[in-house]
Amino acid sequence: MFNQVLARADLFFLLTVRILAMLETAPLLSGDSVPQFAKIGLAFGTSMAVLPYAQSLGYAMPESAVLYLAYIVGEAAIGIISGFFLTVLYSSFITAGQFFSIQMGFGISETYDPLAQMEIPIVGQLLNLIGMFVFIQVQGFQYLFLYGVKGSLKAITVSSLMERHANFSDYFIKALASLFANAFVIAVPIIGSLFMVSLAMGLMTRAAPQMNLLIEGFPISIFVSFLIMALTMPYLIEVFSKLIDAGFYQLGILLEGKTA
């Protein structure tokens, strides 16, 4: 295997660039909690594993050094696109928690999450952890390497990336739109419940102005939010699983250049 890598060092380096770019942007693996040395080692090992497969596909190599540098940039772009697609999907869980954290009284309790690499409310961290466990449970890492590495080698090259650049521009717009749409679907049960709680408290304030419902409203909102979250947790897990499966399916369609 080592002699084969030396014989096709040019192809091996291109594969490593694509895989490393995907790992740097993919969910969970892109965080600072994963050492950079481990990412590079994983990219090297994966490149060695898929090198014979890439050779069997007849991967065309550039004829000049300038074209080879352009191929390096293109391979990095393909890896970033694959990882970014899944990261946008995964961010739906965090965004859903941010939607209703302020209404339930946790808007000020933002802490740094090393998985998301940003400051998010406690509820967002909870949904982020649930999404992480669901991602592992549905074999997300296996699908990541199946679609993002093996599937992308068969479906797209640097030359086809340049030919279909308009498709990827539309993809970025649709991906950002789906981020907020998916987050809203996840947060609808709690947002609706908190709206009903706020409405009931407003009516009670009008009926009994002497009651200080503003102070008592925060514990009630927090209790109702966690109660609804506990009752709808099976639904949330099912939605998480379907979103992840749909994300990998859409990634395959995107790389192959087909229409859904």
N, C-alpha and C positions, 0 to 999 in steps of 0.2 A: 504493500500500500504506500509506503514512504517513497519508493522508487517511482510509483505512478504519480504521486503528487509532484515530485521533482520534474518529471517528464512533462506534466501539464501545469506548471506553476502559474502560467498566465491565466488559465481558466480557473484554477484554484483560488487565486487572489480575487478574481471577480466574484466568485461565489461567496467568499468570505466577506467582501464588502456588502453584498446584498443582505446576507444573513445578519451581520453585525448591525447594519442600519435598521433592520426590522426589530432586533432585540433592544436597540436603544430607544425605540418608540412604542413597543408593544406593551400592553397593560401588565402590571406586576413586575415584569422583568426590567422595565426601564427605570425603576426607582433607585434612589441612592442606597437603599438597603441591600441591593445586589452588587457585590464588588465588580469593578470594571474588569479586573483580571478574570473573573468567572465568566463574564459575558464574552470576552475575547476567546477564552478557552472553549466555551460552548460553540461559538461561531466557527472556530477551527475544526472542532470535532464533527460538527454537522456538515461542514464543507467536505471533509474527507469522506463522510458517509454518502453524500449525494454526488460526488465527483464522477463515479462510473455511470450514474443515471444521466448526468448532464452530457457526458461524452456520447452516450447512446442516442441522445436527442439530436446530435450533430450541431452543437452550439457553435455558431459562426464567430470566429475571432477576427478582430480588426487587423488590417494589414500594416498600419503605421502607428508610431508612438502617439501622435496627436489623437487619432481615433481611439486608441486604447485609453487615453486619459478621459475622453468623452464617454467611453463605455463605463469607466469607473464612476463618473458622476451619474450616469443613467442607472447603473445597478444600485447605487445608494438611494436614488429617487424611488425606485421600485420597492426597496425595503422600507423606506419611510412611509410610502403610501400604504403598504400592507399593515404596518404597525399602527399608523395613525387612524386607519379605519376602525380598528378594534378599540383603540384608546377612546375615540369619540363615543363608541357604543358603551364602553365601560363607564365613561363619565356621566352617563344618564343616571346611574345610581346615586352619585354624589350630588348632582344637580337636583334630583328629587328631594333629597334631604334638605337642601338649601331652600326649596320652595316653601316648606311649611315650618322650618325651624324658627323663623321670626314670629309667626303667628302663635306658636306654642310656647314662646318665651325663652327659647334657647339661641336667639340670634346673636347675642353678645358672647356666647361661650364658644368662640372659635379657637381651635388649637391646631398646631402643625401636625399634619398627617404625613409620615414618611412614605406611605404607599402612593398617595396622590401628589406628594411634593408641593403641597399648598396648605393654607389655613382654611379649614372647613369646620362647620358646626359639629357638635358631638353627634347629632342625629345623622349627618352626612357620613361621619366616620363609621357609625353603626351599619348603615346601608352599604358602605364601601366594603366593610369586612364580610357582610353577607354575600355581596356580589363576588368577592374573592373566593369564598368557599364554594359558591355555586359554579364559578368558572372552573375550579379544580374538579368539582364533582362531575361536571358534564364533559370532562376530558378536554378542557380548553387548550391546554398546552400541546396535547397530541394533535388537535385540529390546527393549532397555530403553525406547527411545523409541516403538517400535511398540506394545508392550503398555502401558507405563506412561503414555504420553501419548495417543496416538490411540485405543488400545483402551479406556482408562479413560474418555475423553470419551464414547464410544459406550455403554459398559456401565454407568457409575455416575455419579450426580449427588449433590448434597448431600442432597436429600430422600430418595433411595433409600438413602443411607448411614445415615440415621437409622432407616429401616425395617428395615434388616438389621444392626443393631449387634450382635445376638446371634451372628450368623455370624462376625463379626470377633473376638469374644471367644473363640470356639472355635478360631479360626484362630491366635491368639497362643499358646494352650496347645499346639496340635498343632505349631506351628512350632518352639517351644522343644524339644519332644520329638524332633522329626525332626533337630534340630541334633546332639544327642548320638548318635542312631541312625546318621546318616550318617557322623559322625566315627568311630564305632566300626567301621563297615564298612570305611572307608579304612585304619584302623590295625590291623585284625585280622591281616594277614600278619606285620607286624613284632612286634606284641604276642605272637603265638603263637610266633614264632621266639625272642624273648627269654625267654619262659617255658621253652622247651626248653633254652636255654643255661643259665639259672639252675638248672634241674633237674639238668643234667649236671654243672655245677660243684659243686652240693651233694653229689651222689653221689661225685665225685672227692675232695671234702674229707673225707667220711667214710672213704673208702678210704685216703687219704694225708693225715693231719692235719698232717704236717710241711710240706706245700706251702702257701704263702701265696697261695691262689687269690683272696682278697678283693681284693688289689692287682692281680693279673693279670686279674681278671674284667672290669674296666672297658674295657681295650683290646679284649678279645674281644667284649664286647657292642657296642661302637662299630663294630668291623669287620663283625660279623654284621648289624647294623642297616643300615649303608650298602650292604652286599652285597645284602640282601633288597630294599632300596629301589630299587637299580639294576636288579635283575632284574624287579621288579614295576612299574617305571615305566610301561611301556605300559598295564598294567592300571589304574594310578592315573589316568593321563591319560584313559582311556576312562570311568572312573567319574566324574571331574570333569566331563567333557563331558555325560554322561547326567544328572548332578545339576543342572547348569545348565539343560539343556533341560527337565527335569521341573519345575524351579522356575518357569520362564516359563509352562509349561503350567498349573501350579497357580495362578499369579498371574492368568492369564486366567479360570480357573474361579472364583476368589475374587471378582474384580471383577464378573463377570457374574451372580454369585449362583446358580450351578448346583452340582450335586453331581458329584464325580468318578466 
